[in-house]
Amino acid sequence: MSSAGTLCKELTAPLASIESTSALVADLHLLSSSDAAFLQPSTAASPAFAAAWPEEQQLDEEGMSEPFLALAAAALEADARVQKRCGRLVPKKLSEATFWRNYSSALHAVLFPQEPAVPAAGAGGDAAAAAASSAAEAVRSLLDELTGVPVVLLRLTLPEAPADGAQPPIDPAVLRRAHPGLERAASRFRDSCPELLDRSKTRRRECTNFC
């Protein structure tokens, strides 16, 4: 079996066992909420991913086709919106092989997150650590002030990748590490306030929630 085929098997196992109540469901929905995870490989995936699944890897090669089909089936079962993204982007904007390689790299970053890099020692590292500590303290102070005040968290839609590729979009895995509870909060909001997320306008009830 090829290295990419082995990687497909590693991704398939956790996808196939995901339950509807799992926090990973929100992570997957965040990935499929825009084209970003499909148009380019994730910057948060480990270097081992790029080595195991090179850009020239074909999906129908021996040792790759069977595990890839199992991965694709598990991915579509876990999030049906991936099929819609595939139908809209392939082959108009990229090949099927590139589509699945990019999405698989995003899955790898979500299912097997890497530890954040430790700042280098010295003046630069000290400054970065001080800035991070100051930001964390500011957040804690703000949360203390808001204790007891109703707070509504809205689901964020990641920006589309710019046409010229000058600035990469926010990576979902990076966002998840910065605010681990964001996806779960967004999922709860989606369930409790469907009127605000229904773009079909079939639900006409005016929202009376205090935000």
Salt bridges, closest charged atoms under 4 A:
ASP27 OD2 - ARG176 NE 3.77
ASP35 OD1 - ARG85 NH1 2.42
ASP35 OD1 - ARG88 NH2 2.50
ASP79 OD1 - ARG81 NE 3.70
GLU137 OE1 - ARG140 NH2 2.91
ASP191 OD1 - ARG190 NE 3.96
GLU195 OE1 - ARG205 NH2 3.32
ASP198 OD2 - ARG203 NE 3.96
